[in-house]
Amino acid sequence: MMADRARRRSKFSTIALVIDHYHTFRDSQTGSRRLLDLVSYLGVPAGLALLTGATGMRASNIPEVLAAVAILTGLIFNVFVLLFDLTMRATDKTDPGLRPIVDRLADELRANVSYAVLLGLTLTFILGGLAMFGNTKQPLSGPITAIIVFLAVQMLLTISMILKRIRALYRAFRTTGGERIP
């Protein structure tokens, strides 16, 4: 569909990652879209970003924030590698009756992790540019602070989605029998 067309556009396009991530906002029982989740996911970061502007808060300590975001992004990317390894090992160990659920969870988790890495890279790019070309001794402007707050809060919400899906995937694997540790 649309995500397939987006994937074919360019090797550098991240549109498919965004589309895949936003397609995970569905009820696991019914498959219907969860509008409240989507509104919360976009509304909470937007509300906090607007609040920073309304109260005059300005981001500072950019090099330190950059280091923290870069480390967090690296850790999230490591989850992506772990997910790949876990799903490869679980392929032959999953109960055929649970296989569609496990596959869906793995796909949703992959989409969420990919999007979290994309958010982290975007934040790293913005913060890195500000650290290289800006005056890091001065607080940032209100609009730049709002953008950083929006992306950072969305990244944290995405990480909470990842944790929830990792838990669900682990529970699905446990119902099929324990894995032997080599």
C-alpha positions in Angstrom: 0.0 0.0 0.0 1.2 3.5 0.9 4.1 2.3 3.0 5.2 0.0 0.1 5.2 3.0 -2.3 7.1 5.1 0.3 9.7 2.4 0.6 10.5 2.4 -3.1 11.0 6.2 -3.3 14.6 6.4 -2.1 17.1 4.5 -0.1 17.4 7.5 2.2 13.7 8.1 2.7 12.5 7.5 6.2 8.8 8.0 5.3 8.1 4.3 5.6 9.5 4.2 9.1 7.1 6.9 10.2 4.2 5.3 8.4 4.9 1.9 10.0 5.2 3.4 13.4 1.9 5.3 13.3 0.2 2.1 12.0 1.0 0.5 15.4 -1.6 2.7 17.1 -4.2 0.0 16.9 -6.2 -2.0 19.5 -4.6 -5.4 19.7 -8.0 -7.1 20.1 -10.0 -5.5 17.4 -7.3 -4.1 15.1 -9.1 -0.8 15.0 -7.3 2.5 15.2 -6.9 4.0 18.7 -7.6 7.7 18.2 -7.0 8.4 21.9 -3.6 6.9 21.8 -2.7 8.9 18.8 -4.0 12.2 20.2 -2.1 11.5 23.5 1.1 10.6 21.6 1.0 13.9 19.6 -0.9 16.0 22.2 1.3 15.5 25.3 4.5 16.5 23.5 2.8 19.4 21.8 1.3 20.6 25.0 4.6 20.4 26.8 6.3 22.2 23.9 3.7 25.0 24.1 4.0 25.2 27.8 7.8 25.8 27.5 7.0 28.7 25.1 4.3 30.1 27.3 6.4 30.1 30.4 9.5 31.4 28.7 11.6 28.3 29.4 14.7 27.9 27.3 16.9 24.8 26.8 20.5 25.1 27.8 23.5 22.7 28.5 23.3 21.6 24.9 26.5 19.5 24.8 25.4 17.5 27.9 21.9 16.9 26.4 23.5 15.9 23.1 25.7 13.3 24.9 22.6 11.9 26.7 20.5 11.7 23.6 23.3 10.1 21.6 23.8 7.4 24.3 20.1 6.8 24.6 19.8 6.5 20.8 22.7 4.0 20.7 21.0 1.9 23.4 17.7 1.9 21.5 19.5 0.8 18.4 21.0 -2.1 20.4 17.4 -3.1 21.3 16.8 -3.3 17.5 19.7 -5.7 17.1 18.4 -7.7 20.1 15.0 -7.8 18.6 16.4 -9.2 15.3 18.3 -11.9 17.2 15.3 -12.8 19.4 12.8 -13.1 16.5 15.3 -15.2 14.5 15.7 -17.7 17.3 12.0 -17.8 18.1 10.9 -18.6 14.6 11.0 -22.3 15.1 10.0 -22.3 18.8 6.7 -20.4 18.5 3.5 -22.3 18.8 1.8 -22.2 15.4 -1.4 -21.0 17.0 0.4 -18.0 18.5 2.6 -17.3 15.5 0.4 -14.5 14.1 0.4 -12.7 17.4 4.1 -13.0 17.9 4.8 -11.9 14.3 2.5 -8.9 14.8 4.1 -7.9 18.1 7.6 -8.3 16.5 6.6 -6.1 13.5 5.1 -3.4 15.8 8.1 -3.5 18.0 10.4 -3.2 15.0 8.4 -0.2 13.8 8.5 1.5 17.2 12.2 0.9 17.7 13.0 2.2 14.2 11.0 5.3 14.9 12.7 5.8 18.2 16.1 5.6 16.6 14.9 8.1 13.9 13.8 10.5 16.6 17.1 10.0 18.4 19.1 10.7 15.2 16.9 13.8 14.5 17.5 15.1 18.0 21.2 14.3 17.7 21.4 16.1 14.4 19.7 19.2 15.8 21.6 19.3 19.0 24.9 18.6 17.3 24.3 21.4 14.9 23.5 23.7 17.7 26.6 22.6 19.6 28.8 23.1 16.6 27.5 26.3 15.2 25.7 28.0 18.1 26.6 29.7 21.3 26.2 26.9 23.8 26.7 29.4 26.7 23.4 31.0 25.9 20.0 29.3 26.3 18.3 28.4 23.1 15.4 30.4 21.5 11.8 29.5 22.4 10.9 27.9 19.1 14.1 25.7 19.1 13.4 24.7 22.7 9.8 23.8 21.8 11.0 21.6 18.9 13.5 19.8 21.2 10.9 19.3 23.9 8.4 17.9 21.4 10.9 15.4 19.9 12.3 14.4 23.3 8.9 13.8 24.9 7.8 11.8 21.8 11.0 9.8 22.1 10.3 9.0 25.7 6.7 8.0 24.9 8.0 5.8 22.1 10.4 4.1 24.5 7.5 3.4 26.8 5.7 1.8 23.9 8.8 -0.3 23.2 9.0 -1.5 26.8 5.3 -2.5 26.8 5.7 -4.4 23.5 8.9 -6.1 24.7 7.0 -7.3 27.7 4.1 -8.6 25.6 6.5 -10.3 23.2 8.4 -12.0 26.0 5.1 -13.2 27.6 4.1 -14.6 24.2 7.3 -16.5 24.0 7.0 -17.8 27.6 3.6 -19.4 26.8 5.3 -21.5 24.1 7.9 -22.9 26.4 11.1 -21.7 27.9 14.2 -21.2 25.8 17.3 -23.1 26.7 20.2 -21.0 27.5 23.3 -22.4 25.8 
